[in-house]
Amino acid sequence: MTARTTLRSLMEAGTVLAPCVYDCSSARAVELSGFDAMLLSGSEVSMSMKGIPDMGLLSLEELLWAVERICDTSPIPLAVDIEDGFGGSALQAYETVRRVAKAGAMGVLMEDEAEPGYARDVSLDNVVPREDYYAKIRAAVKAVEGTDCMVIARSNLGTADLDEAIERMRFCVEELGAHASTIVNITTAQDAAEVARRVPGLKMFADINAKRGLEKMDYAALHEMGYSLVTMHFTMKAAMAGMIEAGRANRAEMGNTFSNGMMADEYPGHSGMPFFAAQELLDLEATFTGKDVRFNDPRTVHTPDAG
């Protein structure tokens, strides 16, 4: 994987499985796990940065803060959920997409629902009229001209009005130049296949999942249907669950033996530093100072000098 690998080239080559991330550490975990792409989740950025679920309160500036830092530190292509474009007008959508692409994103998802926050259910009352949404897609396509960023049109209608969602995505791709599309809230393989059959071009399946009471989507089946990007959530839940597990164990022993033992062979010590490229930065510093400095391996046992 190199910094020049684009999301579009990966999608054109096959089906990409992309976990959702929310900051530099989750992006690093995705990279170390061997994934080739990732999606910035607006809802998880809101929880990480503001401490609240996605209620439509995340600002563009806060989103850009995360995008810039993740793209600056990770070689993996990042797509970004930009909600409804952070504004009702096509010009606002243009400016949002332009800035997100400039920050380094290689894909933007813009939905056809006036931003209600994902913690609320989709409401047909909030769905943007076709022509208004089409104007925003035109603006988005214009905004990414000359960049590696692709526009992924997104309908939130799902099974509530699948035919309307399909027609919207078809039009965005065939008539407006969107580079890919996705319809969220698809809960059955039958509907997923119908979308794949009727919507042209590159397609994303949002959130492969095993929700209780809903049909589990199969990655191999989605690949056969023709989906070229499949996303999923796990990083924030895994991080929270791991921290709580370690926290409870460490509190019980009133020490940190438990957390020191987590992945100790690969990433030793009590801090997160071994997960990041400390030695690479020290090597870079050595080119300026001429002094070779080694990263302090947490496994090293320090003893007083004998003399």
Secondary structure per residue as TSV (DSSP state, phi and psi in degrees):
chain	resnum	aa	ss	phi	psi
A	1	M	-	360.0	131.3
A	2	T	-	-124.9	166.3
A	3	A	T	-66.0	-18.2
A	4	R	T	-89.3	-6.4
A	5	T	-	-67.4	127.4
A	6	T	-	-99.6	155.3
A	7	L	H	-62.8	-39.5
A	8	R	H	-62.4	-41.5
A	9	S	H	-65.2	-36.8
A	10	L	H	-65.5	-44.0
A	11	M	H	-66.6	-34.9
A	12	E	H	-72.3	-22.6
A	13	A	H	-87.8	-20.0
A	14	G	S	170.9	-163.5
A	15	T	-	-96.0	119.5
A	16	V	E	-99.3	130.4
A	17	L	E	-98.5	117.6
A	18	A	E	-123.7	110.8
A	19	P	E	-70.1	155.1
A	20	C	E	-84.4	139.3
A	21	V	E	-127.5	172.5
A	22	Y	-	-143.9	-10.9
A	23	D	S	-161.4	-175.3
A	24	C	H	-67.2	-34.4
A	25	S	H	-71.3	-40.7
A	26	S	H	-67.2	-36.3
A	27	A	H	-63.8	-39.0
A	28	R	H	-65.4	-40.3
A	29	A	H	-63.1	-40.0
A	30	V	H	-64.3	-41.9
A	31	E	H	-62.4	-47.7
A	32	L	H	-66.5	-22.7
A	33	S	T	-81.2	-9.5
A	34	G	T	98.4	9.1
A	35	F	-	-77.5	156.7
A	36	D	S	-103.8	-11.0
A	37	A	-	-154.8	167.7
A	38	M	E	-153.4	162.1
A	39	L	E	-125.8	128.9
A	40	L	E	-78.5	118.7
A	41	S	-	-88.2	118.9
A	42	G	H	-61.1	-38.0
A	43	S	H	-67.0	-38.7
A	44	E	H	-77.8	-29.3
A	45	V	H	-62.6	-41.5
A	46	S	H	-61.0	-44.5
A	47	M	H	-67.6	-38.8
A	48	S	H	-70.7	-43.2
A	49	M	H	-89.5	-34.7
A	50	K	H	-113.1	-13.1
A	51	G	S	75.0	21.4
A	52	I	S	-136.6	150.4
A	53	P	-	-63.3	169.1
A	54	D	-	-70.9	103.8
A	55	M	S	-119.1	21.5
A	56	G	S	80.3	19.0
A	57	L	-	-103.3	-5.3
A	58	L	-	-72.7	132.0
A	59	S	-	-92.2	162.5
A	60	L	H	-61.0	-41.0
A	61	E	H	-62.6	-38.8
A	62	E	H	-67.0	-40.6
A	63	L	H	-63.2	-45.3
A	64	L	H	-62.1	-35.2
A	65	W	H	-55.9	-43.9
A	66	A	H	-71.8	-43.9
A	67	V	H	-59.7	-48.2
A	68	E	H	-59.3	-43.1
A	69	R	H	-73.3	-40.0
A	70	I	H	-65.8	-45.1
A	71	C	H	-66.9	-28.6
A	72	D	H	-75.6	-24.0
A	73	T	H	-112.2	-9.0
A	74	S	-	-122.6	138.5
A	75	P	-	-82.0	-6.6
A	76	I	S	-83.0	133.1
A	77	P	-	-59.4	136.4
A	78	L	E	-116.3	126.0
A	79	A	E	-97.9	152.5
A	80	V	E	-129.5	130.1
A	81	D	E	-79.7	111.5
A	82	I	-	-105.5	24.8
A	83	E	T	55.9	-126.9
A	84	D	T	-96.7	15.0
A	85	G	-	93.8	7.5
A	86	F	S	57.5	49.4
A	87	G	S	155.4	157.4
A	88	G	S	-84.7	-15.9
A	89	S	S	-98.4	159.3
A	90	A	H	-64.8	-34.7
A	91	L	H	-67.2	-38.5
A	92	Q	H	-64.4	-39.8
A	93	A	H	-63.2	-41.9
A	94	Y	H	-57.7	-47.8
A	95	E	H	-67.2	-39.0
A	96	T	H	-61.7	-50.3
A	97	V	H	-64.5	-40.9
A	98	R	H	-58.7	-45.0
A	99	R	H	-71.9	-37.3
A	100	V	H	-67.4	-41.2
A	101	A	H	-64.8	-40.4
A	102	K	H	-63.3	-31.4
A	103	A	T	-73.0	-11.5
A	104	G	T	118.0	-1.1
A	105	A	-	-64.8	143.6
A	106	M	S	-106.9	8.7
A	107	G	E	-167.3	145.3
A	108	V	E	-129.9	135.9
A	109	L	E	-107.0	123.0
A	110	M	E	-123.4	123.7
A	111	E	E	-91.1	164.2
A	112	D	S	-101.6	26.5
A	113	E	B	-123.7	130.9
A	114	A	-	-59.1	128.8
A	115	E	-	-52.8	107.5
A	116	P	-	-102.6	-8.6
A	117	G	-	86.4	132.7
A	118	Y	T	-72.6	-12.3
A	119	A	T	-70.0	-16.7
A	120	R	S	-97.2	154.7
A	121	D	-	-70.1	154.6
A	122	V	-	-63.2	133.9
A	123	S	-	-119.8	128.9
A	124	L	G	-61.8	-22.4
A	125	D	G	-67.4	-22.5
A	126	N	G	-96.1	-3.8
A	127	V	B	-69.2	130.4
A	128	V	-	-71.7	134.2
A	129	P	-	-53.9	148.1
A	130	R	H	-48.4	-55.3
A	131	E	H	-63.9	-34.0
A	132	D	H	-66.9	-41.3
A	133	Y	H	-68.4	-40.2
A	134	Y	H	-61.1	-38.3
A	135	A	H	-62.5	-37.9
A	136	K	H	-70.1	-35.6
A	137	I	H	-67.0	-41.0
A	138	R	H	-57.4	-43.3
A	139	A	H	-64.4	-40.6
A	140	A	H	-64.7	-44.2
A	141	V	H	-61.1	-41.2
A	142	K	H	-64.4	-38.6
A	143	A	H	-66.9	-26.1
A	144	V	T	-97.5	3.1
A	145	E	T	-56.2	132.6
A	146	G	T	81.3	8.2
A	147	T	S	-119.8	175.1
A	148	D	S	-91.5	6.5
A	149	C	-	-86.1	134.9
A	150	M	E	-108.3	149.8
A	151	V	E	-96.5	122.9
A	152	I	E	-111.1	104.8
A	153	A	E	-67.2	144.4
A	154	R	E	-137.9	129.1
A	155	S	E	-111.1	133.8
A	156	N	-	-92.0	1.6
A	157	L	-	-66.2	-38.9
A	158	G	G	52.2	-138.7
A	159	T	G	-74.1	-9.8
A	160	A	G	-63.8	-33.4
A	161	D	S	-159.1	74.6
A	162	L	H	-63.4	-39.9
A	163	D	H	-61.3	-42.8
A	164	E	H	-65.1	-42.6
A	165	A	H	-61.0	-44.0
A	166	I	H	-62.4	-44.6
A	167	E	H	-63.4	-41.1
A	168	R	H	-61.0	-46.3
A	169	M	H	-69.1	-37.9
A	170	R	H	-58.9	-46.6
A	171	F	H	-65.0	-41.5
A	172	C	H	-61.0	-39.4
A	173	V	H	-79.0	-50.0
A	174	E	H	-75.9	-37.0
A	175	E	T	-104.9	-27.0
A	176	L	T	-109.6	-10.5
A	177	G	-	88.3	14.0
A	178	A	-	-59.7	142.9
A	179	H	S	-83.9	-18.6
A	180	A	E	-164.6	175.2
A	181	S	E	-149.4	161.8
A	182	T	E	-150.3	143.4
A	183	I	E	-118.3	117.1
A	184	V	-	-88.6	171.3
A	185	N	-	65.0	33.8
A	186	I	-	-91.2	123.1
A	187	T	-	-116.6	-2.3
A	188	T	S	-133.3	152.1
A	189	A	H	-63.8	-32.1
A	190	Q	H	-63.1	-44.8
A	191	D	H	-68.8	-36.7
A	192	A	H	-61.5	-41.1
A	193	A	H	-67.7	-36.5
A	194	E	H	-65.2	-42.6
A	195	V	H	-62.5	-45.3
A	196	A	H	-61.4	-35.1
A	197	R	H	-73.5	-37.2
A	198	R	H	-99.7	-18.6
A	199	V	S	-101.1	123.6
A	200	P	-	-79.1	168.9
A	201	G	S	79.1	-170.1
A	202	L	E	-67.8	138.2
A	203	K	E	-131.4	145.2
A	204	M	E	-112.0	137.3
A	205	F	E	-104.4	120.4
A	206	A	-	-86.8	122.6
A	207	D	-	65.0	70.1
A	208	I	-	-58.2	133.6
A	209	N	-	-155.8	170.3
A	210	A	-	-132.3	51.0
A	211	K	-	-61.6	140.9
A	212	R	T	-59.5	129.8
A	213	G	T	86.3	-5.7
A	214	L	S	-116.8	154.8
A	215	E	-	-66.1	130.5
A	216	K	-	-73.4	126.4
A	217	M	-	-82.5	138.8
A	218	D	-	-105.1	125.9
A	219	Y	H	-58.5	-45.0
A	220	A	H	-62.2	-39.3
A	221	A	H	-67.3	-40.2
A	222	L	H	-64.3	-36.4
A	223	H	H	-61.7	-45.6
A	224	E	H	-63.9	-33.1
A	225	M	H	-68.6	-23.6
A	226	G	T	111.8	9.4
A	227	Y	-	-73.0	135.7
A	228	S	-	-108.1	-7.4
A	229	L	E	-143.0	126.1
A	230	V	E	-125.9	126.5
A	231	T	E	-109.6	163.4
A	232	M	E	-157.9	155.8
A	233	H	-	-103.6	135.1
A	234	F	-	-162.7	-21.3
A	235	T	H	-64.8	-45.4
A	236	M	H	-70.0	-41.5
A	237	K	H	-64.0	-42.7
A	238	A	H	-62.8	-40.9
A	239	A	H	-64.6	-47.5
A	240	M	H	-63.9	-45.2
A	241	A	H	-62.8	-42.0
A	242	G	H	-65.5	-40.3
A	243	M	H	-67.9	-39.6
A	244	I	H	-67.9	-42.4
A	245	E	H	-59.0	-48.7
A	246	A	H	-66.8	-38.3
A	247	G	H	-62.8	-43.7
A	248	R	H	-65.8	-41.8
A	249	A	H	-67.4	-43.1
A	250	N	H	-66.0	-37.7
A	251	R	H	-66.6	-37.7
A	252	A	H	-63.9	-37.3
A	253	E	H	-93.3	-8.3
A	254	M	T	55.6	45.2
A	255	G	S	-165.2	-168.2
A	256	N	S	-127.8	29.5
A	257	T	H	-60.0	-41.4
A	258	F	H	-61.6	-52.6
A	259	S	H	-69.4	-30.6
A	260	N	H	-61.3	-29.2
A	261	G	T	-84.0	-6.4
A	262	M	T	-76.6	119.6
A	263	M	T	50.8	39.7
A	264	A	T	-63.9	-32.3
A	265	D	T	-71.3	-40.3
A	266	E	T	-82.7	-42.1
A	267	Y	S	-133.6	81.4
A	268	P	-	-76.9	164.7
A	269	G	S	99.9	-176.1
A	270	H	S	-103.8	-5.9
A	271	S	S	-114.2	176.9
A	272	G	S	-88.7	0.5
A	273	M	G	-56.6	-40.0
A	274	P	G	-62.1	-15.3
A	275	F	G	-77.9	-13.2
A	276	F	S	-116.5	169.3
A	277	A	-	-87.0	61.5
A	278	A	H	-62.6	-44.3
A	279	Q	H	-66.0	-33.7
A	280	E	H	-61.3	-40.1
A	281	L	H	-69.6	-38.3
A	282	L	H	-64.9	-37.5
A	283	D	H	-65.5	-38.5
A	284	L	H	-63.8	-43.8
A	285	E	H	-60.4	-36.0
A	286	A	H	-63.2	-29.5
A	287	T	H	-68.5	-20.9
A	288	F	H	-90.3	-38.7
A	289	T	H	-99.8	-21.1
A	290	G	-	77.2	7.2
A	291	K	-	-108.5	122.5
A	292	D	-	-83.4	120.7
A	293	V	-	-122.3	133.0
A	294	R	-	-98.7	140.6
A	295	F	-	-61.2	136.1
A	296	N	-	-72.9	95.4
A	297	D	-	-62.4	121.7
A	298	P	T	-60.7	-16.1
A	299	R	T	-79.4	-11.7
A	300	T	-	-69.1	132.4
A	301	V	-	-97.8	118.8
A	302	H	-	-90.7	129.9
A	303	T	-	-125.2	151.3
A	304	P	-	-61.4	148.7
A	305	D	-	-62.1	135.9
A	306	A	-	-64.6	-31.8
A	307	G	-	-81.7	360.0
